[in-house]
Amino acid sequence: MTVLLILIPIALVLGGLGLCAFLWSLKSGQYDDLEGAARRILFDDPENS
């Protein structure tokens, strides 16, 4: 039972860190253009010559 007194706060801290990392990635624009990267892989850029 005393193990739960240690594991529950650790789980809450790790969950909070994960949530903070996710919110930071949203704020920094990591998910802005999901379609653009997929299209850039499939199609070549036209050569400027």
Biopython code that builds the backbone (N, CA, C, O; Angstrom):
import numpy as np
from Bio.PDB.StructureBuilder import StructureBuilder

atoms = [
    (1, "MET", "N", (0.817, -1.197, 0.000)),
    (1, "MET", "CA", (0.000, 0.000, 0.000)),
    (1, "MET", "C", (0.861, 1.262, 0.000)),
    (1, "MET", "O", (0.471, 2.273, -0.583)),
    (2, "THR", "N", (2.007, 1.216, 0.637)),
    (2, "THR", "CA", (2.872, 2.395, 0.652)),
    (2, "THR", "C", (3.501, 2.655, -0.716)),
    (2, "THR", "O", (3.916, 3.774, -1.018)),
    (3, "VAL", "N", (3.565, 1.608, -1.535)),
    (3, "VAL", "CA", (4.089, 1.774, -2.894)),
    (3, "VAL", "C", (3.189, 2.711, -3.687)),
    (3, "VAL", "O", (3.678, 3.494, -4.502)),
    (4, "LEU", "N", (1.885, 2.640, -3.459)),
    (4, "LEU", "CA", (0.955, 3.519, -4.163)),
    (4, "LEU", "C", (1.191, 4.990, -3.823)),
    (4, "LEU", "O", (0.971, 5.868, -4.657)),
    (5, "LEU", "N", (1.634, 5.251, -2.608)),
    (5, "LEU", "CA", (1.924, 6.632, -2.213)),
    (5, "LEU", "C", (3.117, 7.197, -2.977)),
    (5, "LEU", "O", (3.290, 8.414, -3.056)),
    (6, "ILE", "N", (3.921, 6.330, -3.528)),
    (6, "ILE", "CA", (5.073, 6.766, -4.338)),
    (6, "ILE", "C", (4.706, 6.756, -5.824)),
    (6, "ILE", "O", (5.037, 7.696, -6.547)),
    (7, "LEU", "N", (4.036, 5.719, -6.279)),
    (7, "LEU", "CA", (3.771, 5.556, -7.708)),
    (7, "LEU", "C", (2.731, 6.528, -8.243)),
    (7, "LEU", "O", (2.862, 6.994, -9.375)),
    (8, "ILE", "N", (1.711, 6.846, -7.472)),
    (8, "ILE", "CA", (0.672, 7.760, -7.957)),
    (8, "ILE", "C", (1.226, 9.165, -8.210)),
    (8, "ILE", "O", (0.958, 9.720, -9.276)),
    (9, "PRO", "N", (1.981, 9.767, -7.289)),
    (9, "PRO", "CA", (2.566, 11.080, -7.610)),
    (9, "PRO", "C", (3.538, 11.040, -8.792)),
    (9, "PRO", "O", (3.592, 11.979, -9.586)),
    (10, "ILE", "N", (4.299, 9.962, -8.906)),
    (10, "ILE", "CA", (5.220, 9.843, -10.043)),
    (10, "ILE", "C", (4.433, 9.779, -11.339)),
    (10, "ILE", "O", (4.807, 10.419, -12.322)),
    (11, "ALA", "N", (3.344, 9.014, -11.357)),
    (11, "ALA", "CA", (2.515, 8.915, -12.566)),
    (11, "ALA", "C", (1.891, 10.263, -12.903)),
    (11, "ALA", "O", (1.810, 10.626, -14.076)),
    (12, "LEU", "N", (1.454, 11.004, -11.903)),
    (12, "LEU", "CA", (0.867, 12.322, -12.148)),
    (12, "LEU", "C", (1.898, 13.308, -12.694)),
    (12, "LEU", "O", (1.591, 14.102, -13.583)),
    (13, "VAL", "N", (3.104, 13.259, -12.169)),
    (13, "VAL", "CA", (4.166, 14.146, -12.657)),
    (13, "VAL", "C", (4.528, 13.806, -14.096)),
    (13, "VAL", "O", (4.678, 14.706, -14.923)),
    (14, "LEU", "N", (4.668, 12.521, -14.405)),
    (14, "LEU", "CA", (4.993, 12.122, -15.774)),
    (14, "LEU", "C", (3.869, 12.472, -16.743)),
    (14, "LEU", "O", (4.132, 12.893, -17.870)),
    (15, "GLY", "N", (2.627, 12.304, -16.319)),
    (15, "GLY", "CA", (1.496, 12.699, -17.157)),
    (15, "GLY", "C", (1.477, 14.201, -17.394)),
    (15, "GLY", "O", (1.189, 14.657, -18.501)),
    (16, "GLY", "N", (1.785, 14.970, -16.354)),
    (16, "GLY", "CA", (1.856, 16.420, -16.503)),
    (16, "GLY", "C", (2.970, 16.845, -17.448)),
    (16, "GLY", "O", (2.796, 17.771, -18.241)),
    (17, "LEU", "N", (4.107, 16.177, -17.367)),
    (17, "LEU", "CA", (5.215, 16.482, -18.286)),
    (17, "LEU", "C", (4.833, 16.161, -19.726)),
    (17, "LEU", "O", (5.154, 16.916, -20.644)),
    (18, "GLY", "N", (4.150, 15.042, -19.918)),
    (18, "GLY", "CA", (3.689, 14.693, -21.266)),
    (18, "GLY", "C", (2.702, 15.709, -21.801)),
    (18, "GLY", "O", (2.766, 16.083, -22.973)),
    (19, "LEU", "N", (1.790, 16.161, -20.953)),
    (19, "LEU", "CA", (0.825, 17.173, -21.361)),
    (19, "LEU", "C", (1.512, 18.488, -21.697)),
    (19, "LEU", "O", (1.159, 19.137, -22.682)),
    (20, "CYS", "N", (2.482, 18.885, -20.896)),
    (20, "CYS", "CA", (3.233, 20.110, -21.180)),
    (20, "CYS", "C", (3.996, 20.004, -22.497)),
    (20, "CYS", "O", (4.043, 20.968, -23.261)),
    (21, "ALA", "N", (4.588, 18.857, -22.768)),
    (21, "ALA", "CA", (5.314, 18.663, -24.025)),
    (21, "ALA", "C", (4.357, 18.730, -25.214)),
    (21, "ALA", "O", (4.693, 19.306, -26.249)),
    (22, "PHE", "N", (3.175, 18.148, -25.070)),
    (22, "PHE", "CA", (2.193, 18.193, -26.147)),
    (22, "PHE", "C", (1.711, 19.616, -26.395)),
    (22, "PHE", "O", (1.609, 20.044, -27.545)),
    (23, "LEU", "N", (1.414, 20.349, -25.329)),
    (23, "LEU", "CA", (0.964, 21.736, -25.489)),
    (23, "LEU", "C", (2.064, 22.610, -26.087)),
    (23, "LEU", "O", (1.778, 23.505, -26.883)),
    (24, "TRP", "N", (3.323, 22.358, -25.710)),
    (24, "TRP", "CA", (4.425, 23.109, -26.289)),
    (24, "TRP", "C", (4.526, 22.830, -27.788)),
    (24, "TRP", "O", (4.767, 23.746, -28.574)),
    (25, "SER", "N", (4.342, 21.560, -28.193)),
    (25, "SER", "CA", (4.435, 21.234, -29.616)),
    (25, "SER", "C", (3.289, 21.876, -30.399)),
    (25, "SER", "O", (3.480, 22.278, -31.546)),
    (26, "LEU", "N", (2.115, 21.977, -29.803)),
    (26, "LEU", "CA", (1.014, 22.679, -30.467)),
    (26, "LEU", "C", (1.334, 24.155, -30.621)),
    (26, "LEU", "O", (1.094, 24.742, -31.677)),
    (27, "LYS", "N", (1.876, 24.757, -29.567)),
    (27, "LYS", "CA", (2.167, 26.193, -29.571)),
    (27, "LYS", "C", (3.295, 26.544, -30.551)),
    (27, "LYS", "O", (3.297, 27.628, -31.133)),
    (28, "SER", "N", (4.241, 25.637, -30.728)),
    (28, "SER", "CA", (5.369, 25.922, -31.607)),
    (28, "SER", "C", (5.081, 25.598, -33.063)),
    (28, "SER", "O", (5.945, 25.802, -33.916)),
    (29, "GLY", "N", (3.870, 25.091, -33.375)),
    (29, "GLY", "CA", (3.484, 24.893, -34.763)),
    (29, "GLY", "C", (3.900, 23.574, -35.372)),
    (29, "GLY", "O", (4.062, 23.493, -36.590)),
    (30, "GLN", "N", (4.077, 22.546, -34.580)),
    (30, "GLN", "CA", (4.501, 21.253, -35.107)),
    (30, "GLN", "C", (3.438, 20.592, -35.978)),
    (30, "GLN", "O", (3.768, 19.773, -36.836)),
    (31, "TYR", "N", (2.166, 20.937, -35.771)),
    (31, "TYR", "CA", (1.078, 20.270, -36.470)),
    (31, "TYR", "C", (0.381, 21.188, -37.464)),
    (31, "TYR", "O", (-0.771, 20.938, -37.819)),
    (32, "ASP", "N", (1.044, 22.240, -37.919)),
    (32, "ASP", "CA", (0.396, 23.216, -38.795)),
    (32, "ASP", "C", (0.118, 22.658, -40.187)),
    (32, "ASP", "O", (-0.994, 22.807, -40.692)),
    (33, "ASP", "N", (1.087, 22.028, -40.809)),
    (33, "ASP", "CA", (0.944, 21.590, -42.202)),
    (33, "ASP", "C", (1.176, 20.086, -42.301)),
    (33, "ASP", "O", (2.293, 19.646, -42.573)),
    (34, "LEU", "N", (0.143, 19.312, -42.084)),
    (34, "LEU", "CA", (0.299, 17.855, -42.131)),
    (34, "LEU", "C", (0.279, 17.324, -43.562)),
    (34, "LEU", "O", (0.918, 16.310, -43.842)),
    (35, "GLU", "N", (-0.432, 17.976, -44.466)),
    (35, "GLU", "CA", (-0.543, 17.503, -45.844)),
    (35, "GLU", "C", (0.669, 17.899, -46.687)),
    (35, "GLU", "O", (1.043, 17.165, -47.602)),
    (36, "GLY", "N", (1.277, 19.027, -46.399)),
    (36, "GLY", "CA", (2.386, 19.516, -47.208)),
    (36, "GLY", "C", (3.582, 18.584, -47.215)),
    (36, "GLY", "O", (4.180, 18.348, -48.265)),
    (37, "ALA", "N", (3.935, 18.053, -46.060)),
    (37, "ALA", "CA", (5.089, 17.156, -45.984)),
    (37, "ALA", "C", (4.825, 15.869, -46.756)),
    (37, "ALA", "O", (5.734, 15.336, -47.391)),
    (38, "ALA", "N", (3.613, 15.370, -46.712)),
    (38, "ALA", "CA", (3.287, 14.141, -47.441)),
    (38, "ALA", "C", (3.367, 14.368, -48.948)),
    (38, "ALA", "O", (3.824, 13.495, -49.686)),
    (39, "ARG", "N", (2.931, 15.514, -49.396)),
    (39, "ARG", "CA", (2.993, 15.798, -50.840)),
    (39, "ARG", "C", (4.419, 16.064, -51.307)),
    (39, "ARG", "O", (4.782, 15.689, -52.422)),
    (40, "ARG", "N", (5.227, 16.703, -50.475)),
    (40, "ARG", "CA", (6.615, 16.974, -50.855)),
    (40, "ARG", "C", (7.406, 15.693, -51.034)),
    (40, "ARG", "O", (8.337, 15.654, -51.839)),
    (41, "ILE", "N", (7.059, 14.649, -50.305)),
    (41, "ILE", "CA", (7.771, 13.376, -50.449)),
    (41, "ILE", "C", (7.438, 12.722, -51.790)),
    (41, "ILE", "O", (8.305, 12.133, -52.435)),
    (42, "LEU", "N", (6.169, 12.832, -52.201)),
    (42, "LEU", "CA", (5.718, 12.115, -53.398)),
    (42, "LEU", "C", (6.074, 12.796, -54.709)),
    (42, "LEU", "O", (6.290, 12.113, -55.710)),
    (43, "PHE", "N", (6.141, 14.114, -54.733)),
    (43, "PHE", "CA", (6.336, 14.838, -55.982)),
    (43, "PHE", "C", (7.664, 15.585, -55.975)),
    (43, "PHE", "O", (8.052, 16.192, -54.977)),
    (44, "ASP", "N", (8.349, 15.524, -57.112)),
    (44, "ASP", "CA", (9.605, 16.250, -57.260)),
    (44, "ASP", "C", (9.324, 17.713, -57.500)),
    (44, "ASP", "O", (8.296, 18.083, -58.066)),
    (45, "ASP", "N", (10.255, 18.542, -57.060)),
    (45, "ASP", "CA", (10.158, 19.963, -57.345)),
    (45, "ASP", "C", (10.549, 20.206, -58.802)),
    (45, "ASP", "O", (11.464, 19.553, -59.303)),
    (46, "PRO", "N", (9.883, 21.123, -59.488)),
    (46, "PRO", "CA", (10.321, 21.429, -60.860)),
    (46, "PRO", "C", (11.692, 22.073, -60.829)),
    (46, "PRO", "O", (11.996, 22.902, -59.971)),
    (47, "GLU", "N", (12.506, 21.673, -61.780)),
    (47, "GLU", "CA", (13.873, 22.215, -61.827)),
    (47, "GLU", "C", (13.853, 23.602, -62.441)),
    (47, "GLU", "O", (13.248, 23.825, -63.490)),
    (48, "ASN", "N", (14.516, 24.521, -61.783)),
    (48, "ASN", "CA", (14.632, 25.896, -62.280)),
    (48, "ASN", "C", (15.930, 26.034, -63.061)),
    (48, "ASN", "O", (16.994, 26.227, -62.473)),
    (49, "SER", "N", (15.847, 25.935, -64.391)),
    (49, "SER", "CA", (17.077, 26.090, -65.170)),
    (49, "SER", "C", (16.856, 26.960, -66.373)),
    (49, "SER", "O", (17.787, 27.198, -67.143)),
]
sb = StructureBuilder()
sb.init_structure("model")
sb.init_model(0)
sb.init_chain("A")
sb.init_seg("    ")
for serial, (resi, resn, name, xyz) in enumerate(atoms, 1):
    if name == "N":
        sb.init_residue(resn, " ", resi, " ")
    sb.init_atom(name, np.array(xyz, "f"), 0.0, 1.0, " ", f" {name:<3s}", serial, name[0])
structure = sb.get_structure()
